[in-house]
Amino acid sequence: MGRLVYLDNLRSFALLLGIVFHAAIVYASDIKYAIQDEKRSEILSYFCYWIHCYRMPMFYMISGFFSAMVWTKKGRAFYLEARFKRVLIPTMFGLIFLAPIQYYLTERINNPGLDFLPFLEFFFTKDHFQHSHIWFLVDLFFFSILYSLIPKAIFTAKIWNHIPKGIFRYITLVIFCFLFVYLFHTQIPKGESYYGVFKLTFVFQFSFFLAGVFCFHWQNILFPKNNSTVKIIAILVWAILVFLIFKELEIDDPLWINFQYANLWNRTLHIFLWVIAPFLWTSFLVYIFQTFGNKDGRLGFYLIEASLPIYLLHHPMSLVYAYWVREMPWGIWVKFISHILVVLGVSFFFYEFLIRKMKPLRFLFGLKSK
């Protein structure tokens, strides 16, 4: 199996899409966020829920796929060394220098005279420390460690040969993720956390990481296939339908409400849609990127390398812009579009002229040495 360019590009797309998501959520109705504008848009609400329903599970599925590939090709030592250099280092850097900005700005809204240094003393304590947007790297590092501890024979056991290839293995992965998440959800509400790690979200995303590992060994879902146009259109139609129902349940059946107090059938359907939506949208986007994003090129290679540093940088900048622009008498779409352009422009500027060219910063942001 050679380099799968379309998966590299799809993973970068998932990260960079987060920039648009974090801009849109400032102006979206029906969603709570750290800093939000008084003017809200229902259109942006649908847009945010659409991204939310698949982006991070797809990212973790691809990460699990590449984890299995690297482990198989390079071995345990290479895999763990790469995880420490390319995941743990930027995680620690992000938690110390980038994560506090979100919570400082939200506190400043209620307490405009709050100084930064006293806030840091308050923030870096057991009861108040949070991960902000760095949560995805924290989880990814723990997933990598857990994966290294799992006997690899589980993923290659002969018992899986009894499951026919194709749709049956697809359904098997959906059922696995659903049961895995459903079982834990009966015991853990969504909002419960431990040192900033939200337990149910951790379990949910880890199920997709493991699904990605199986995708590598089974050559399923993320692996190149010849899909008919009719099949892809059918997947898209189902993905849209599932998304629309999922959005309504996200509002009507919040997952932070304990399982025991929720409507059993609504909650079961909610969790099933929470699981099936990423599979459907990932299948559709894999086809799109196999068709249109499967060629090497300078721009593609640039974005693949830039996506992680840009994503780490953009969130504090996005919040600073949201904090500033919320007082401006502009229209909502002017704010939203300018928000994206400013954050993208500043983030790429810092990447291009500082991070990309300085060895210490390349190291801190998880980039390979030139």
Secondary structure per residue as TSV (DSSP state, phi and psi in degrees):
chain	resnum	aa	ss	phi	psi
A	1	M	-	360.0	116.4
A	2	G	-	-80.8	-168.9
A	3	R	-	-68.8	130.8
A	4	L	-	-97.8	89.8
A	5	V	H	-61.3	-39.7
A	6	Y	H	-63.7	-31.5
A	7	L	H	-74.5	-37.3
A	8	D	H	-59.8	-44.7
A	9	N	H	-67.5	-37.3
A	10	L	H	-68.1	-37.7
A	11	R	H	-65.2	-41.4
A	12	S	H	-63.3	-41.0
A	13	F	H	-58.5	-43.3
A	14	A	H	-61.8	-40.0
A	15	L	H	-70.0	-49.0
A	16	L	H	-68.5	-27.5
A	17	L	H	-62.5	-25.8
A	18	G	H	-61.9	-27.9
A	19	I	H	-65.5	-45.5
A	20	V	H	-65.4	-40.7
A	21	F	H	-60.1	-46.7
A	22	H	H	-72.1	-20.1
A	23	A	H	-79.2	-44.9
A	24	A	H	-65.0	-35.8
A	25	I	G	-66.8	-21.4
A	26	V	G	-65.6	-28.9
A	27	Y	G	-116.8	13.3
A	28	A	B	-96.4	138.6
A	29	S	T	-79.7	166.4
A	30	D	T	67.8	7.2
A	31	I	-	-131.3	137.7
A	32	K	-	-97.6	139.1
A	33	Y	-	-148.2	165.8
A	34	A	S	-57.0	-48.9
A	35	I	S	-132.5	126.1
A	36	Q	-	-134.5	149.9
A	37	D	-	-78.3	153.7
A	38	E	S	-66.1	-33.1
A	39	K	S	-86.9	129.6
A	40	R	-	-126.7	154.2
A	41	S	B	-122.2	132.0
A	42	E	H	-69.2	-33.8
A	43	I	H	-61.8	-45.6
A	44	L	H	-68.6	-26.2
A	45	S	H	-63.5	-48.4
A	46	Y	H	-60.9	-41.2
A	47	F	H	-60.8	-45.1
A	48	C	H	-66.3	-43.1
A	49	Y	H	-64.7	-33.8
A	50	W	H	-63.3	-48.5
A	51	I	H	-62.9	-43.7
A	52	H	H	-60.5	-31.5
A	53	C	T	-74.0	-11.9
A	54	Y	T	-143.0	-21.4
A	55	R	H	-59.4	-56.5
A	56	M	H	-72.6	-40.6
A	57	P	H	-58.0	-40.1
A	58	M	H	-63.0	-42.4
A	59	F	H	-59.4	-44.4
A	60	Y	H	-71.8	-32.1
A	61	M	H	-63.8	-43.7
A	62	I	H	-64.9	-38.6
A	63	S	H	-63.2	-40.9
A	64	G	H	-64.2	-40.2
A	65	F	H	-58.8	-50.8
A	66	F	H	-69.4	-30.8
A	67	S	H	-61.1	-46.1
A	68	A	H	-64.6	-37.7
A	69	M	H	-65.6	-47.7
A	70	V	H	-64.7	-43.3
A	71	W	H	-60.4	-42.5
A	72	T	H	-67.6	-41.1
A	73	K	H	-84.3	-38.7
A	74	K	H	-108.4	-22.7
A	75	G	-	97.6	171.9
A	76	R	H	-62.0	-48.3
A	77	A	H	-61.8	-46.3
A	78	F	H	-62.7	-43.1
A	79	Y	H	-61.3	-48.9
A	80	L	H	-67.7	-38.9
A	81	E	H	-61.6	-42.4
A	82	A	H	-65.7	-38.1
A	83	R	H	-65.5	-38.8
A	84	F	I	-68.6	-41.6
A	85	K	I	-74.8	-43.8
A	86	R	I	-98.0	-10.1
A	87	V	I	-120.8	-53.4
A	88	L	I	-65.6	-43.9
A	89	I	H	-61.0	-52.5
A	90	P	H	-65.3	-26.1
A	91	T	H	-64.0	-49.6
A	92	M	H	-64.1	-42.2
A	93	F	H	-61.2	-45.6
A	94	G	H	-65.6	-40.3
A	95	L	H	-65.6	-35.7
A	96	I	H	-81.7	-42.9
A	97	F	H	-106.5	-22.5
A	98	L	T	-109.0	-41.5
A	99	A	H	-58.7	-41.7
A	100	P	H	-59.9	-23.9
A	101	I	H	-61.0	-41.3
A	102	Q	H	-57.4	-48.1
A	103	Y	H	-76.7	-27.7
A	104	Y	H	-66.9	-43.9
A	105	L	H	-65.6	-39.9
A	106	T	H	-66.4	-35.9
A	107	E	H	-69.9	-33.4
A	108	R	H	-65.2	-28.8
A	109	I	H	-62.5	-41.1
A	110	N	H	-86.7	-23.7
A	111	N	-	-136.0	78.1
A	112	P	T	-57.4	-23.5
A	113	G	T	-89.8	7.1
A	114	L	-	-66.9	127.0
A	115	D	-	-85.8	153.5
A	116	F	H	-71.1	-45.6
A	117	L	H	-64.6	-45.2
A	118	P	H	-60.7	-34.0
A	119	F	H	-63.8	-41.0
A	120	L	H	-61.6	-38.5
A	121	E	H	-62.0	-35.0
A	122	F	H	-74.7	-39.5
A	123	F	H	-70.3	-44.6
A	124	F	S	-82.7	59.6
A	125	T	S	-131.2	161.9
A	126	K	T	-56.9	-40.0
A	127	D	T	-82.9	-16.2
A	128	H	T	-121.2	-9.1
A	129	F	-	-70.9	131.6
A	130	Q	-	-135.3	164.4
A	131	H	-	-96.6	-13.5
A	132	S	G	52.2	-140.5
A	133	H	G	-76.0	-5.6
A	134	I	G	-75.8	-7.1
A	135	W	H	-53.4	-35.5
A	136	F	H	-67.7	-32.1
A	137	L	H	-75.9	-37.0
A	138	V	H	-58.0	-49.8
A	139	D	H	-62.8	-42.6
A	140	L	H	-61.6	-39.9
A	141	F	H	-64.8	-44.8
A	142	F	H	-64.0	-37.7
A	143	F	H	-60.6	-42.0
A	144	S	H	-62.7	-42.0
A	145	I	H	-67.0	-44.4
A	146	L	H	-61.2	-41.7
A	147	Y	H	-61.4	-38.9
A	148	S	H	-65.2	-22.7
A	149	L	H	-90.6	-13.8
A	150	I	S	-81.8	129.7
A	151	P	-	-58.2	126.4
A	152	K	T	-70.9	-15.3
A	153	A	H	-63.7	-22.8
A	154	I	H	-60.8	-37.9
A	155	F	H	-82.3	-16.2
A	156	T	H	-116.9	13.3
A	157	A	-	-60.9	147.9
A	158	K	G	-66.1	-21.1
A	159	I	G	-59.1	-30.1
A	160	W	G	-69.3	-19.8
A	161	N	G	-66.3	-18.0
A	162	H	G	-77.5	-13.2
A	163	I	S	-91.0	116.7
A	164	P	-	-57.4	146.4
A	165	K	T	-70.3	160.7
A	166	G	T	95.1	-133.9
A	167	I	H	-61.6	-31.8
A	168	F	H	-68.4	-37.1
A	169	R	H	-73.9	-32.4
A	170	Y	H	-59.1	-50.3
A	171	I	H	-63.0	-37.5
A	172	T	H	-59.7	-42.9
A	173	L	H	-67.6	-38.1
A	174	V	H	-62.7	-46.1
A	175	I	H	-64.3	-40.7
A	176	F	H	-59.3	-49.9
A	177	C	H	-63.3	-41.9
A	178	F	H	-62.1	-49.4
A	179	L	H	-66.2	-38.4
A	180	F	H	-60.9	-48.2
A	181	V	H	-71.4	-42.9
A	182	Y	H	-61.7	-43.3
A	183	L	H	-60.2	-48.2
A	184	F	H	-68.5	-33.0
A	185	H	H	-66.8	-28.1
A	186	T	T	-65.6	-18.6
A	187	Q	T	-110.0	-21.5
A	188	I	-	-129.9	120.5
A	189	P	-	-74.0	157.4
A	190	K	T	-62.1	-34.7
A	191	G	T	-82.3	-4.4
A	192	E	-	-76.4	130.4
A	193	S	E	-132.2	163.5
A	194	Y	E	-137.0	111.9
A	195	Y	T	51.4	42.0
A	196	G	T	86.8	-7.3
A	197	V	E	-93.1	115.5
A	198	F	E	-78.9	118.0
A	199	K	H	-61.7	-50.2
A	200	L	H	-68.9	-39.6
A	201	T	H	-61.9	-38.9
A	202	F	H	-59.6	-47.8
A	203	V	H	-63.1	-44.4
A	204	F	H	-58.8	-50.6
A	205	Q	H	-68.6	-34.8
A	206	F	H	-65.7	-33.4
A	207	S	H	-61.8	-35.6
A	208	F	H	-76.6	-32.6
A	209	F	H	-60.0	-46.4
A	210	L	H	-65.8	-36.8
A	211	A	H	-60.9	-37.6
A	212	G	H	-64.8	-37.2
A	213	V	H	-61.8	-45.9
A	214	F	H	-63.4	-35.2
A	215	C	H	-59.6	-37.1
A	216	F	H	-66.5	-49.2
A	217	H	H	-73.0	-30.4
A	218	W	H	-92.6	-8.9
A	219	Q	T	53.7	55.8
A	220	N	-	-129.9	154.0
A	221	I	S	61.5	-62.0
A	222	L	S	-89.5	-5.5
A	223	F	S	-89.9	145.0
A	224	P	-	-57.4	134.4
A	225	K	-	-143.3	161.7
A	226	N	-	-95.7	93.5
A	227	N	-	-95.8	137.6
A	228	S	-	-74.6	157.0
A	229	T	H	-62.6	-38.9
A	230	V	H	-61.4	-42.3
A	231	K	H	-64.1	-43.2
A	232	I	H	-66.4	-40.7
A	233	I	H	-63.1	-40.4
A	234	A	H	-62.1	-42.3
A	235	I	H	-61.8	-42.7
A	236	L	H	-63.2	-43.4
A	237	V	H	-61.7	-46.4
A	238	W	H	-64.1	-39.0
A	239	A	H	-62.4	-42.2
A	240	I	H	-65.9	-43.9
A	241	L	H	-61.4	-47.0
A	242	V	H	-61.2	-42.5
A	243	F	H	-59.5	-45.4
A	244	L	H	-63.5	-40.9
A	245	I	H	-70.0	-41.1
A	246	F	H	-59.5	-42.4
A	247	K	H	-58.9	-44.6
A	248	E	H	-64.7	-39.5
A	249	L	H	-71.0	-32.6
A	250	E	H	-59.5	-34.4
A	251	I	H	-83.5	-44.1
A	252	D	H	-81.4	-22.4
A	253	D	S	-132.8	71.1
A	254	P	-	-58.3	132.6
A	255	L	T	-73.9	-10.6
A	256	W	T	-75.0	-14.2
A	257	I	S	-74.7	130.0
A	258	N	-	-53.8	144.3
A	259	F	G	-53.4	-39.2
A	260	Q	G	-65.1	-22.7
A	261	Y	G	-102.2	-0.4
A	262	A	S	-96.0	160.6
A	263	N	-	-68.4	122.2
A	264	L	H	-56.2	-47.2
A	265	W	H	-72.6	-39.0
A	266	N	H	-63.4	-42.9
A	267	R	H	-66.5	-40.8
A	268	T	H	-63.1	-45.5
A	269	L	H	-63.7	-40.6
A	270	H	H	-58.9	-48.6
A	271	I	H	-67.1	-38.0
A	272	F	H	-62.4	-44.3
A	273	L	H	-67.6	-34.5
A	274	W	H	-58.8	-33.2
A	275	V	H	-88.0	-43.7
A	276	I	H	-73.1	-31.5
A	277	A	H	-56.8	-48.3
A	278	P	H	-62.5	-34.6
A	279	F	H	-63.8	-44.4
A	280	L	H	-67.2	-48.0
A	281	W	H	-68.3	-34.4
A	282	T	H	-64.8	-43.5
A	283	S	H	-59.3	-43.6
A	284	F	H	-65.8	-46.9
A	285	L	H	-70.0	-31.6
A	286	V	H	-60.3	-44.2
A	287	Y	H	-60.7	-45.3
A	288	I	H	-60.8	-44.8
A	289	F	H	-76.1	-28.7
A	290	Q	H	-63.7	-35.7
A	291	T	H	-80.9	-42.7
A	292	F	H	-116.6	-10.0
A	293	G	S	-130.6	40.6
A	294	N	-	-118.7	27.5
A	295	K	S	-122.1	142.4
A	296	D	-	-68.9	146.9
A	297	G	-	-169.7	161.1
A	298	R	H	-63.6	-42.6
A	299	L	H	-65.6	-44.2
A	300	G	H	-62.0	-44.2
A	301	F	H	-64.3	-39.1
A	302	Y	H	-61.3	-46.7
A	303	L	H	-68.9	-34.3
A	304	I	H	-61.1	-44.9
A	305	E	H	-73.3	-35.7
A	306	A	H	-79.4	-21.4
A	307	S	H	-59.0	-43.8
A	308	L	H	-67.9	-52.0
A	309	P	H	-57.9	-41.3
A	310	I	H	-62.1	-43.2
A	311	Y	H	-65.3	-41.9
A	312	L	H	-63.2	-39.5
A	313	L	H	-75.5	-35.3
A	314	H	H	-66.1	-34.8
A	315	H	H	-65.1	-49.2
A	316	P	H	-58.2	-39.7
A	317	M	H	-65.8	-39.2
A	318	S	H	-62.3	-41.7
A	319	L	H	-69.7	-38.1
A	320	V	H	-62.2	-43.6
A	321	Y	H	-65.3	-41.4
A	322	A	H	-62.4	-40.0
A	323	Y	H	-63.0	-39.2
A	324	W	H	-78.2	-44.7
A	325	V	H	-77.5	-16.4
A	326	R	T	-62.8	-22.8
A	327	E	T	-90.2	-6.0
A	328	M	S	-81.5	142.5
A	329	P	-	-84.6	33.4
A	330	W	-	-85.0	163.6
A	331	G	-	-70.6	158.0
A	332	I	H	-62.5	-38.2
A	333	W	H	-75.1	-30.6
A	334	V	H	-64.7	-43.4
A	335	K	H	-62.4	-45.8
A	336	F	H	-63.8	-49.4
A	337	I	H	-66.4	-43.4
A	338	S	H	-64.3	-34.3
A	339	H	H	-58.3	-50.0
A	340	I	H	-62.5	-47.3
A	341	L	H	-64.7	-43.2
A	342	V	H	-65.8	-47.4
A	343	V	H	-64.9	-44.2
A	344	L	H	-62.0	-46.4
A	345	G	H	-61.1	-47.6
A	346	V	H	-67.9	-41.0
A	347	S	H	-62.8	-46.7
A	348	F	H	-68.2	-31.6
A	349	F	H	-62.2	-48.9
A	350	F	H	-63.8	-37.9
A	351	Y	H	-66.5	-48.7
A	352	E	H	-66.4	-41.5
A	353	F	H	-101.6	-10.3
A	354	L	T	-124.4	-66.3
A	355	I	G	-61.5	-47.1
A	356	R	G	-64.2	-27.1
A	357	K	G	-106.8	-7.1
A	358	M	-	-114.1	122.6
A	359	K	H	-57.4	-45.3
A	360	P	H	-60.9	-38.7
A	361	L	H	-72.7	-35.9
A	362	R	H	-59.3	-41.6
A	363	F	H	-63.7	-46.1
A	364	L	H	-67.0	-29.2
A	365	F	T	-96.6	10.7
A	366	G	T	78.3	22.3
A	367	L	-	-93.9	151.0
A	368	K	-	-71.2	150.0
A	369	S	-	-69.3	142.3
A	370	K	-	-71.6	360.0
